[in-house]
Amino acid sequence: MLLIRNANIVGRGMSDILIGDDGKYLEIKPEIRAEGIENCEVIDARGMLAAPTFVNTHMHFDKAYTALQGRESTVETLEDSIHIMHDFKRHYTVEEVKARAERAIRECVMFGTTKLRTNVDIDNMANLVGLEGVLAAKEATKDICDLQVIAFPQEGIYANEGTEKLMWEAMEMGCDIAGGMPAAEWLPELARKHVDLVFEIAEKYNVPIDMHIDQSKDMFDRSLEYTAWLTLQKGWGPRVTGGHCTSITYQNQSHAIKVMKLIKEAGMNICTNTQVLAIMGIDAEPRTRGVTRIREMVEMGINVATAQDTICDGFHLYGTGDPLDYGLVGAYTAQYNTPGTAKTIFDMLTTNSMRIFDPDAKYGIEVGNDADLNILDADNIQEALRTRASRPYILRHGKVIASFERKAALL
């Protein structure tokens, strides 16, 4: 048994939390008495925030740390970043991909994330080497987190010879999610065919869909509305997620509203990855923020999450895997600047992301749920984001598995 005293539970207030030997919440109420509970360990949270562990549903662990010595780019566009990765991918080995992916996974867990979803490039450069490495890293870290793997055709399916066959092979190897990137195709009709194939793969293997959709500043990239329409027709709802979805920002208002209404009606998710998108691409003045219509989508009731996306690779020199880092960037890019909207961002890191990861899962600090819990050294959510607070206790299934301390001192 584990008793956590004096926890300030997000959305609930001060309480004690009793966790059973089965790793589930047993009791949540003020002043639980430890006397009479056999072999009960006690943690005093001292009024710190208690929240469910973070969920990060958009990563690229196969590429993590490939830019530790820097990245060189001529124009710093998405297309330029993709080309930067080509030479890396051609020289992947299973062992080095596993080592980089495992390091990134463990560091994400260190920051309090116990559920992760990663894309893995499937194309005629990496072939299936990156996937082998990431699957090996998944096996090596299964005791500290749950990891879902997306078969991701970064270079397109029809624009990259052999990728269609590789996508089917990737699913046979154990991918959990069917991914896509229709904007990589040369023609709109091929982009639509790309989406159709992803749905076909997902139906064959009975898996969710998570595609990079319209991740450009081109208003003519319009796979998002077609994906939402297919989702509505098939009744797939929250099993379908669109990542990035930036083209809609550059479309006229009346059309964008129509598309957002369709997304809402379909029940699909949007995952905006603000930290990477805010830095990628050099605009003419006035510069854009490079993200989707976050505020409008949230106000319309669409499930919007945010995620890290990349850590120090050909796309993005920076990134730590800390949700409070990329959450803070999300607050800036969405222009969320009140305690209420700070809670909106925090939900994007937790409950909204969990709806993407597993829409049917029981999640959160409730009796009977798995005790996946972060104790954050902050008085409230906005302070947690502002300071990227320490996390002295990170629990998975009722066991303390990690601790993160942010420390500074004047000497």
N, C-alpha and C positions, 0 to 999 in steps of 0.2 A: 504494500500500500504506500501511496505517496500523498501527503497532505500539503497543499500550497495555501499558506495563510496570507490574508491581507492583499489580495490581488484586485486590481482595478480593471475589471473585465470590460473590454470595449463594448459599448452599447448596453451595459448591464450595471456597472458600478461596482462598489466594493463587495467582496465576497471571499469565502474560502472555497477551495476546490479539492475534492477527494477523488483520487484515481485508484482504481482497483488493480489487482495483480494481473488482470487480463488486458491492461493497457487502455481501459475505457473509463470515461467519466462516471463516477459512482454517485457523487453527491455534490451539489453546488448551492451553497447557502452561507450566510454569515455565521461565524463562530462555531464551526464544526469542532467537536472535542476529539482530541487524539487519544485521550485516555480510554483504555479498553480496546483499542484497535491494535491488533498484534502486528509486530514488525513494521510499524508505521514510520517512514522517513518524513521529516518536516522541512519545508522550505519556506522562509519568510520573504514574501515578495515586497514587503515594506511600501505598499501603495503603488508599486510600479504597474504599468499597463500589462494586461494579459490579453493575448489575441491568438487566434488560430495561426498555425504556421503558414508562411507565404506559399503561393502557387505561381510558378513561372511557366507559361505555356508557349513561349516562343524563343527558342534558343537555336544556336548552330554550333554544337559542341565539336563537330568534326573540324571546324575552322579555328577554334579558340587558340589564342596565343601564337598564331602564325605571324603576327606583326610585332613581336617583342623587340625586334631591332628596328622598327619603324615601317612605314608604308610610303611608297613614292607614287604620286599620282599627278597626272598632267592637268586634269580639269576637275577632279573630285566629284564626279557624277556617279550615280548608281552603276551605269554601264562600265565606267572606268574601274570601279571597285570590283565588279565581276571579273574583268580581265586580269586584274592584279592577282586574283586567286587561281588563275588557270595553271601557271607553272607549279604552284604549290600542290594542286590536286594531282597533277601528272606524276608527282614524285611521292605521293602518300605511301606510307607503309602501315600495315595493321598496327604494329607496335607503337609507332610514334603517334598515330591518331588516338589509340587507346590511352597513352600517357597524357596527352594534352586534354582529352575529353574527361578523363578521370580526375585530373587536377581541377578542371572547371566545375565539375559536378560537386566535388568535395568542398570547394570554396563557396559555391551557392548554398550548400547545406549549412556551412559555417555561419552564414548570414540569416539562417532561419527559414530556408525554403526546403520543404520536404517532398514536394510534388513538382516534377519538371517535365517539360515536353520539348524535344529537340528535333529540328530538321536535320536531315543528312543528305548531302548532294548525291543524286543519282544521275550520272551522265557518262559520256564516252571518254572523259578524262580521268575522273576518279574511279569509274566503273563501280565496283561494289567494295572497294578497299576501305573507303571511309566508313561505310556501313559496318563492315566486319569489326573495325576498331571501336566504333561507338557501342555496338552490341557487347563487345568484350568489356568495355567500361561500365555498361549497364549491369552486367553480371557482377563485376567487382564492387559495385556500390549499392547492391540491392538491400543491404542491411541498414542503410541510412536514408534511403529515399525511394520513391516510386518514379520511374522514368518511362515516358512514352516516346516512341521513335517514329518520326514521319519520313516516308519515302518522298523526297523533295526533288523534282526535276528543275534545278536552278537554271539550266540552259535552254529550257523548253523541252517538249516531247517530240514535236515534229521538226523543230529547228535544229535538233541535235540527234544525228543518226544513231540508231540503236537504243535510244532511251526508252522507247515504249516497251521493248522486250525486258530491259533492265528493271523497269518499274514492277512488272509482274514477278520477276525474280526476287526483287527486294521484299515484296510482300511474303513470298514463300520463305525467305530467310528470317522473318519474324518482325517486320515493321508493324506497328500498332495503328498507324494513321495513314490515310491516303492524302498526299500533298500535291500541290500544283503551283504553276506560275504561268498562267495564260498570257501575260503581257510579254513573255519572252518569244512568242511566236511571231512570224513575219506578217501574217495576214489576220484580219478579224475572224474570218471563217475558220482558220486554224486554231485561233484562241478558243472559239466556241467548241470545236472538236476536242481540244485539250480538256476543257471542263467536262465534256461528256464522258471522256475516257476516265477521268478521276472518279466521277460518280459510278461508272461501270466497275472500276476496281473496288471501290468502297462497298458496293452492293455484293460483289462476289465474295469478299472476305468479311463482310458484316462489321466494318470498322468506320469510325468517324472520318470526316474530311476536314483538313486544315490547309488552306491554300494561301499563298501570297497573291493578293488580288489587286490589280491596278495600282501597283506601288510606283507610280510615276507622277509627273506634273503635267501629263498629257490628258487633256479633257476628253480625248477620243478613245482612251482606254475604258471600256465599258463592260468588262466581264463581271463586275459586281452585281449588276442588275440581273444578268442572265443566271448567275449562281443563286441569287436570292429567289428568282422565279422557279428554278429547278427544285430548290429546297422546299418551297411552298407546295409545288405539285406533288412531291414525293412524301411530304409530311415529315421531313427529317429534322426540322427545327434546330434545337441547340446542338445537334450532332455535326453541324456545319459551321465552320469559323472562317472568316476572312481576315487575313493579316495585312496590316498597313492601310490599304484602301484609301490612298491619297488622291487619286484622280478626281474623286467626287468633290474635293475642295475647289477644284478649278472649273467645275461645271457650273452652268448658270443655276440660279437659285431655284427656279421652278422645277427644273429637271432633278436637281439634287434632293429636293423635298419628296418628289415622287419616288425616287430610289430608296430613300430612307424609310418611307412608309411601307414599301415592299419588304425591306429588310425586317422591319418590325412585325409585319404580318407573317412573314416566313418564320420568325423566331430564331434566326441565325445570330451568331455572335460576331463581334468585331474586336480584334486585338490590335490596338495602336501601339507602336513601339517607338515612343517619342524621343528617347535618348539618341538613337542612331539616326532617325529621320531628321532631327533638328540640326545635325551636323553635316549631313550628306547633301552634296550638290551646292554649287556656288551660283546663287541667283543674281540677276541684275537688281539694282535698288528699285523700289523698296523690297527688302528680302522677305520671303515667306517663312513661316515656321515649319513648313514641310510635313504637316501632320493632317490626319483626317478631320472631319467635322465633329470633334469630340463633344463639345457642349451641346450641339443640336441633337446628336444621337442620344446622349444621356437624357436630355429633356424629353425626347420622344419615347423613352422607355426601352431603347435597345440595350442589350447587355454588352457593355464596353469594358474591356480589360486592357492592361498594359503589361509589357514584359521587357526584359533586358535586350533580347535579340542577339547581339554579338559581344564578344569579349576580346578585344585586342587582336583584330584580324584585318584582312584586306579592305574591309568596309569601314572600320572604326578603330582608331588607335586606343580608345579608352574602354571603359566598362569594367565593373568589378563583380557583377552578379548580385549586388546588394539591392533588394527591392526598394529600400528607402532612398538609395541614390537615384534610380531611374523613376521612382515615384515622385521625387522632388522635381526632376526635370519635367515630368508629366504635368505637375501642378503649374509650372511656369508656362509650358507651351499651351495648355488648355486655359491659362489665365484664371486659375482657381486660387482665390486669395482670402477665403473666410474659413472659420472652423468647420462649417457645414460642407464646403466643397473640399476641404482637406479630407474629410470622412469619405467623400465620393472617390477621391484618389485611393485612399486606403482600401476601400471596397474593391477597386480595380485590381489591387495586389492580392486580394484574399477571396472573398465570396464570389465576385464576378469571374475571376480566373478559374475558380473551382467549377463554376457552371460550364466552362469550356472543357476542363480536364475530365470531369465526370458529372454530367448534369443530374444523375440519379443518386449521387453519393450523399451520405450524411456527413455534414461538415460543420465545424464550429464548436464552441464550448457549450455543449448541451449533454445532459445525462444520457448515457448509452452510446455516444459517439466515441471514435478513437481519440485518445488524448494526445493530439498533435498541437503543440502549444509553444508560443514564444512569450517570454517575460521581457518587456522592453523598458529600459530605464528612462521613462519620460512620464510627465503628468497627464499628457493628452496626445491626441494623434498629431496635431500640427507641430508639437514640440518633437515628437518622434521623427517626423519628416525633416524638420528644420535642422536638427542636430545629428540626423542619421544615428539614432540612439544606440547605445550598447544593448546587447541582448545576453544578460548573464546566464539565462537558462533557455535552452532550446530542446524541446521534448518531442520525441516521436514514439507513438504507441506507449506513452506513459513513462518512457525512460529518457533521462537527460543524455543527449548525444553530442551536444556542442555548446560552446559559449563564445560570444564575441564581445570584446571590450574595446571601446573607443576611449583612449586616454591621452591627456595632455597635461603638462605641468610646467609652471615657471620655476626656473632654477636660480 
